[in-house]
Amino acid sequence: MNGSVAKQSLILAFADFTKKSLLGVTVLVSIRFLPATVFGDFIFLISFYQIFAVIAGAGIPNALVRDVATHGVNQPGLLTGSTLGRAAYVAPAACIMYAVMFFSGYPQRYLAPLGILVLLMLVRGCSDNIMAIFQGNHDQVSAAKIGIAQSVVTLIAVIVVCVLWKDLVALLAAYVVGAFAAWFTGLALLEHKHRGVWEQEWSAAWDKFRYIMKDSTWLNGGAFAASAYNRADVLLLRRMSTVEAVALYSAPYRILDIAQIIPNSIMGVLLPRWCTSEGREMSSARVTRLLLVLALLIIVVINVSAPWFAPLIFGPSYRASTPLLQILIWALLPMFWNFTLNSRLIAVRRESALTSAALGALVLNVALNYLFIPEFGFYACAAITLVTESALLIMNTAFLCRCRRFEIPESPLRLVLATTFLAAFCILWLHSQSSVNIFTVIFLVFGVLALPIHYSDLPLGLFHSYDRRPIAPRG
């Protein structure tokens, strides 16, 4: 990982952390000032929206990153074509969303707020398009500015709603205001940095629209399936249990969202490079090893601190979320690895494999949750999340092996030993009710010593050589 990649990754990480921190503060403000029923309905509707928002063109950003990385940002019709692509996806997505809500047996009071969420789909999608254009052009700073503008304006709007109205519709409208702020910020940055992008001949825009629709089809299908299996548990939990159960399960899941800043920021920088002819031959073994080490460190810290961390961050009423957090956090291992595998599949144009893997994960997740939620409640959701992510890892690995692009992470034996020792430590820590004994110390020490941390991973060596070794085909 050279200085440029590390620097841009840190920029993305800081911006993503700032954006998600502001989002976290926004959620905490909602918990503090809104009635429990309003907040519960809000969490359910946002989860419902996020599944169908992916149908509304969530494959377009990756297609745009790949297109801009290959052909540049000043392409005639790029902005208009991508906006038309969003609109073409939003219309059927809205119809499907209404149909599912109507026929699934959820309360009819949820139908009216869906109109606001449809508007949110379109506006936020347009701002996401512009962020992808900047990322494909290696301008991570501009992409970060758009995201932060959205989070800041959304937070201010939510505070106003919580103080003045305390209403579900007004709360959703606050998120639309934030999306408009992001879109206008992106348009202003494009005007300032790339005036040529406004040369939108309609014939060129139509050609670009058709190209983006074709290039994003499989990406969009895979992104929808991935979003669905990530949130299907919330919808099923709401259908089979109470709003309170949804809140207790959703709170610790926010920690997983924040932790994914790390691989998301690194892949946001590496994906445009891997999409080039030279980049497709670069090895990903080193970055995968580094991500797995970071995941293990986060898992240990969260497991040790969870009994105090969860009530402090979420509030005393969320003490029941502590064991859920200690289970969910283990999903970071397959999650972090899947970020690398997904980016590799996108770079080598194996989007159909992404879709197949995500659909398999969706079927597995829905089936297991449907079977076990009635008996085990939100504990089933937490355990099944870990199972689903592991199954997705296996499927992604199989697809990359078929195209001879799979790479084993660096130092695989040390990674296995470290995972084994640290898992034993966490189990003993929970069994001993957070008390220290000789065995917990031994497993922790051996686990930390087994972690494959190299000099190049440390701050002084981080900016040394980027891993340009060719891929060693496996499978």
N, C-alpha and C positions, 0 to 999 in steps of 0.2 A: 504494500500500500504506500504510494508515494505521497509527497507533500500536498500535491494538488487534490488527490482523492481524499486524504485525511482532512484537509482544510474545508473542502466543500461538504464532506460528511458532517463535520462539526457544525457548519453553518446550518445545514438541514436539521441536524439534531437539536440545536438550540432553538431554531424556529419552530420545529415540531413540538418540542417540549414546552415552549412558551404558549403555543396554540392550544395544546392539550391541557396545560395547566390552567389557562383561562377558561377552557371548557369545563374543567373540574371545579373551578371556583363558581362558574355559572350554575352547575348542578347543585353544589353545596348551598348556594344562595336560594335556589328553588326549594331544596329540602327545608331550609330554615324558615322561609317566609310563606310557603304555599301550604294549603291543607293537604293532608296525606292522600286524599282521594284524587285531587288534581295532579299531584306529583306522580302517583301511580299510573293514572291514565296517560300522562305525558310520556313516561318511560316506555309504556307499551306502544303508543303511537309512533314514537321515534324508532323503536326497533322494527315495527311493521313497515314504516317508511323506508328504512335503510335497506331492507331486502328488495323492495321493488324499485328503489332509486337506482339500483345496479342494472336493472333491465333498461332503465332510461339512459343507457350509453356509458356505463362505467368501464367498458372496454375501450372507449375512445381515447382516454388519456395515454394508455400504453401504446396504442397505435400512433398517436401524435408524437410521443417521445421518439419512437422508432423512425417515423417519417422525417421529423425535423433533424434528428441526429444524422440521418442519411443525406437529406436533400437541402438542409438549411431552413432558416425561418422565413426568408423573404420569398415565399412561394405565392404566386397569384391565387386568390381564392381560398387561402388556408383558413383564415378566421371565419369567413362567412360559411364555407363548406363545413367546418367543424360545428358551427352553431346550428346549421340546418340538420346535421347529423343528430345532434342532441334532440332537437324538436321532433325528428322522425322517430326517435326511440321513446320519447316521453309520452306521446299520444297512446300507443298501445299499452305502455306500462301503467298509465293512469286507469285505463279501462280494466286491466287485469287486477289492479289493486282494489278498485271498487267492488269488482265481482267477488274476489276472495273474501273481503270484509263482509259483504252482504250474505254470502252463502255459508260462511264458516260458523255462524251462530254467535258471533260477538255482539255486544249491545249496539243497537241502532244509533245511539248518540255519537258513536265514533264516525259516522258517515260524513257529517257536515265538516269537521276539521280536515278531512282528507283533501278538500279543495285547496286549502292553504299549503298542504304538503306537496300537491302537484306543482304549484307555483315554485315552491322551494326546490323541487327536482330540477326544473328548467333553469332557474337562476344560478343555483349552486353548480349545476353541470356546466354552464357557460364559463363560470370562473375557474372550474377545474380544467377546462380545455386550455385556458390561457396559462395556467400554472404548468400544464404539461408542455406547452410550446416553449416556455422559458427553460424548463428542465431539459428538454431535448436539445436546447441551444447552450447547455452547460451554464445557465444563468440561475444558480440556486438562490442568490440573494433576492432577485425579483420575485421568484416563486414564493419565497418565505414571506416577503412583504404582503403578498396577497392573503396568505393564510392568517397572518397576525392581524391584518385589518379586519378580517371577518370575525375573528375571535373577540377582539376589543369591542367592536360595535355591538356584537351579539350580547356580550356581558353587560354593557351599559343598558341596552334595550331590555334585557331580562330583569335587571335591578329596578328599572322604571315600572315594568309590569308587576313585579312582586310587591312593590310599595303601593301602587295606585289601584290595580285591578284584581290581581290574584285570580286570573281567568285563564282557562286552557287555551282558548282561541287566541287571546292576546299573547300568550306565551309562545305559541307556534309562530305568530306573526313577527315576534321579536327575532326569531331565527331567519325569517325571510329578509328582514331589514339587514341583518348581518351578511347574508348572501349577496344582496344588492351592493353593499359596501365593498365586498371582495371583487365583484364583477367590475364595478366602476374603477376600482384601484388597478385591476389588471389592464383595462382598456387604456387608462392614463399612462401606465408604464409602457405598453406597446406603442402608443403614440409618441412617447418620448424617446424610446430606444430603437424602434424599427418602423420608421414611417412607411417603408415600402409594403409592409404587411396590410396597409389599408387599400392598396390598389386591387380592388376586388371586382375584376370583370366577371359578369354573371356566368359566362360560359366556363371560365376557369373555376369559379366557385362550384358550379354543378359537377364538373369533372372531379374536383377535390372531394366533394360530398360523396360521390359514388365510390371513390377510392377508399375514403375513410370508412364508409359503411361496409365495404367488402373486407377491409383489413381488420375491422374490429368485431366481426361477427362471432368468431370463435372466442376471442378475448371476452366479449360481452357475455356469452353463454357461461364461460368459466367463472367470470367475476360474479355473475348472478348466483350460480350454484355455491360458490365460496361464501358469499354474503348470506345466503339462505341457511347453510349449515351452521354458520356462526351465530345466527339469531333465531333459528327455529326453536331452540330450547326455551327461549323467553316466551315465544308465542304459545308453545305447548304448555309451559308452566302456568301462564295466565289462563289458558283454557281449562286446565285441570286443577288449578289451585287458586290462590288468592293474590290480590294486588300486593299485599305485604310480602308474600313469598318471592314475588318478582323483584321487589326492592332489595330484599336481603341477598338474593343471588346476583343482582346486577351491580351492587356496590363493589364487591371484590373484583369483579371482571374489569372494572376501570383500571386496576393495577396492571392487568395484562395489556390493555390498550396503551398505557403509558410506556411499558417496557418495550413494546414493539416499535417505539421511536428509533431504537438503536439499529435494528436490521433495516427498517424502512428508509432511514436516512442514508445508510451505506449503499443499499441497492439503488436508491434514487440517483446516486452519483455513478455507480458502476454500470447500470443497465444501458444508458446511452453508449458507453464505451464498448460493452459486450455486443451491441447491435452492429458494430462496424465489422468489416471483414477481418481486420487484425484482432479486434477484441474477442471474436468468437473463439480464437485459439488461446486466449489467456486462461491460466489455471485459476480455479476458485477454491482450491484445497485450503489455502492459507486463511482466506476470509471466513470460510466455514468453520475452521478450527477456532478462530478467534471468537466468532459468534457463540459457539457452543460453550466456550470457557466463560464468557460473560453471562450466558444464561444460567450456568451452574452457580456462579457467584451470587446472582440475584436470587435464585431459588433458596440458597442457604440463608442469606440475610433475611428474606421474607419469612421463612419458616421459623427462624429464631425469634424474630421481632413481632410476629403476627399477634400474639396475645395482648400486646400493648399497642401495636401499630393500628390494628383495625378499629378498636373503640376510639382511639385518638383522632384518626382521620375521618371515619364515617360517623362517629357519635356513639354514645353509650347504648342506644337502642339497636346497634348493629353488632353486638357482641356475638350473636349467633353466626355472623359471617366469618368469624375467625377460622374455623375448620374448612370452610369453603375456600377461603383464600389459600390455605396451606395445601389443598388438593389442586386447585386451579393453577397455581404457580408452576407446577411441574409440566404443564402444557407448553411452557416457554421453550423447552428443549426441542421438540419436534417443530414448533412454530418457527424458531429462529433458523433451523436448517431448511425448512420449507421456503423461506424467503429466498435463499440462494437458489434452490432447485427451481422455483417458479420463474425467477429472473432468467435462469439458463434456458428454460423451455421457451420463454418469450423471445430471447435473443436468437435462438435457432429456429424460430417460427414453428413451434410445435404447440400452437394454441389449442388444437383439438385435444391434445393430451391433457392440458390443463382443465378443459371442460369435462373430459371423462373422469379425471381424478376427483374433481369437485363434485360431480354428480354422484359418484360412488360414496364420497364422504357425506353428502346430503342424505342419501338413502339410509346409510348406516346410522347417522345421527338421529334422524326422525324416528326410525324403527326402534332404536334402543331407548330413546326418551319416552316414546309412546308406551313401551313395555314397563319401564321402571319408575317413571314419575309418580304414578298412583301409589306405589308402595314406599318409595324412598324420597320423594319430593325433590327439593333443590340439590340434595347430595348426589342424586342420580345425574342431574345436569352437569355438576362439576366433574364427576368421574368420567362421564361420557365425552365431555370436551377433550380430556386427555386421550381417550381411546380413539376419537375421531381424528385428532391431529396426528397421532401415530399411524393410523391407517392411511391418511393422506401422504405422509412421508414415504411409506412403503410404495404407494402407487406412483408418486412422482419419481422415486428412485427407479422403479421398473421401466417407466417411459424413457428416462434418460439413458438407461442401460441399452434399450432397444436402438437408440440413435447414437450409441457409443459416446455419450457426453457425460456420463456419471463419473464423479471423482470422489474417492474416499478422503475425508478430511485429513490434514496433517496429524501426525502422532495419534493414530487411532487407538493403539493399545493404552496409552496414558489417558486418553479420554474415557475409555471404558472403565479403567481402574478408578479414575476420579469420580465418575458417575456412581459406581458401585459403592465406594466408601462414603460419599456424601449422602447417598440415598439411605444407607444404613444409619448414618448419623442422624438424619432427619427423622427416621422412624423411631430410633431410640429416644430422641429428644421429645417427640410427642408422647411416647409410651411412658417416659419418666416424668411427664407433666412439667416440662421445661426446667428440670433440675439437672445439674452437672454430675456425671460420674466418670469413672476411668475409661469405660468403653466409648462413651460419647466423645471424650477428648481424643482417644486413639483414632477413632474413625474420622474425626474432623481433621486432625493433623495429617494423617495419611492421605485423605482426600485432597487437601490443599496442596501437599507436596507433589501429588500425582498430576495436578493440573498442568497441561503443556503450555506454560507461559514462557515466551522467548524474549530475548533482548529487544528484538524489533517491535514487540508489542508495547514496550514501555515508552514513556514520553520522550526519552532521549533518542530512542531508536525508531520511533513510529514513522518518521518521515524518510526512512532509508529507502530501500528498493521496493518498488511495486512488483508484485508477483507476475512476471511475464513469461513464466515457463509454459511451454505448450501443454495442452491437455494430454494426459496419458489415458488413452481409451480403455474402458473396462466394460465387462459384460458382453 
